[in-house]
Amino acid sequence: MPAVPPWPHQDYRVARDSGSIGGDHPGGRTVRKLYSVPLALAGTGAATFGYASLVERNWFRLRRLDVPVLPPGRPSVRILHVSDAHLTPGRRRLIDWVRALDALEPDLVVNTGDSLGHRDAVGPFLDALGPLLDRPGVFVFGSNDLYSPTFKNPLRYIWRTSKSDYAKRRREPDLPYRELASSLRAAGWLDLNNRIGRLKVGDLDVEFGGIDDSHINRDRYDKIAGPVDPQADVHLGVLHSPEPRNLDRFVADGYDLMLAGHTHGGQVCVPFYGALATNCGIDRPRVKGLHPYSGAWLNVSAGLGTSPTAPMRFCCPPEASLLTLVPRPDPAKGRTSPR
């Protein structure tokens, strides 16, 4: 077989000799330059979109963190924090990855909402949790557990949140959130939507306070307001959207750690800059991860999924968090507290 000549070959020479667009004729070089920049930009954009929608969207990560919130001398416990699956029935990779997290043997599972992305997703979501349902668990809802996704221009999040979109809908929830809640409660998980609760987790007595999603004005903190019980070993606040007005109330009531989701970590981030928006009141530096918050701790999950109408992630891979609660430093050893 004759060797394939390197490009450019004969076609290029013909074009050059005829003085057409591809050749060395001055007019040809000018036109070629005019087309080269937009073509390069289009190619880069297509490659970036392909990576964000096909690769990074399925590049699941586990974030492991220690949180010093326990009284000195108490045994550590492990919390698996999952959020924002936005699950549709066909997302087998996500389902299998979440099921495999049971191998971490967490003492507690916390789901901070936006689990559904389709009206037929309750079964697949329960399949994803699988053996994790046999472990102690708690949950709250996000707006996407109640309302099916609709297309929105993602650039709008740079200058405003999506909260007003829900205010304009004026319709009843169309996703089976009651079925989801019933199934999780049947497995023994605590429903913390505007409720308080208590569980034995490992050897610890854990007190919980939770609220429904503030993004659609379903949060009712007054229903759980009041000082925490000092007899509990640790106090956890559970909410979907990390709105400072609610976080501040959790802190004022004495909660040690708040767990939230909603932000997707920014979902599409800029290298060396980070998230462009948080879609809520939390500041950009705390759009994801574990951070001190007014004397307590806050973990914001970047989430497992994306809205089906915006199926991409860039510089912000999907994640779950494994939080190991450990004792605070002993004051007798020179530190009063990480707070």
Summary of the structure (lengths in Angstrom):
residues: 339
radius of gyration: 24.9
end to end distance: 73.7
largest distance: 89.5
contacts: 1102
relative contact order: 0.17
helix: 35%
strand: 22%
